[in-house]
Amino acid sequence: MELLIEGLCKTYANGVKALDHVSLHIPTGMFGLLGPNGAGKSTLMRILATLQEADAGTAKLGEIDVLKDKEAVRRTLGYLPQEFGVYPKVNALEMLDHIALLKGVTVKRERKELVEALLHRVNLWDQRKRRLSGFSGGMKQRFGIAQSLIGEPKLIIVDEPTAGLDPGERNRFYNLLTEIGENVVVILSTHIVQDVKELCSNMAIINKGKVLYAGPPDDSLRAMQGRVWEKRIPKSELEGYAASGKLISNRLVAGVPVIHLLDEERPAEGFVSVEPSLEDVFFGAINRSNGQTAAQ
Ligand code: ADP
């Protein structure tokens, strides 16, 4: 199964071009859709989840025309939206049972087996009688995955799933996604580079509705090999480097700015060549597309 997106466009009524001829080939496995806030990720996810109309373009999931045959998509889709509304007074077991019923698992015995298996799978069995309102962020996300798995979907879309999770919760969520990503298309939309680094065999970087890079993360790293330079600098020099058009990133280490520049040759005395990271790839691509070197 493959998801083929060609020339997808979406302009909102206020004139914002959220998707500008987006084309992506997404194979089975974990695919990271990486972009800053406002890049167009949620718009793309909502269109693929049949919740919103595109202006132009096509999307095919295997034989299914995603933009036209919405019913067929819904039958094979698992969607974990950015904001997952939950009923506060209901416990996890009751809620999952209810969603399974809505999704067409009408035989009581089958539903019981399914719900119990899912609760075990996402490691919420011990919490099954607890009200969803008392769940932590990570538990809510794992519950969200459980509900998205009902109906054995071939396409799973998770929109910004790790925002707000603490490192432990994030790790548990990563493990769960890795397990389910083996045989289905999983699209993980995120602005967190670490999510893609840890999970995804393929990715795309998007900004302002345009695809800036698509391919394996490793290829993007190779393309930057030998061109990333690092130096600790006094704060007063930061502006000059930002104006140079070569600045990829700037972070503080113990209060001192450490910058990365992208250059074919050593930019100046004191710069050392470093292994490119996915952050370098991401911020480099975003800064180039913004036509500036906004320090990150
Ligand atoms: P992301 O998920 O990457 O943060 P979105 O798809 O939510 O990006 O938004 C892309 C752009 O479209 C942003 O500039 C956003 O402000 C705009 N946008 C999103 N939804 C709407 C809407 N319903 N009406 C008008 N503009 C919107």
Boltz pocket constraint, residues with backbone or C-beta under 6 A from the ligand:
constraints:
  - pocket:
      binder: B
      contacts: [[A, 12], [A, 13], [A, 14], [A, 16], [A, 17], [A, 18], [A, 35], [A, 36], [A, 37], [A, 38], [A, 39], [A, 40], [A, 41], [A, 42], [A, 43], [A, 44]]
      max_distance: 6.0
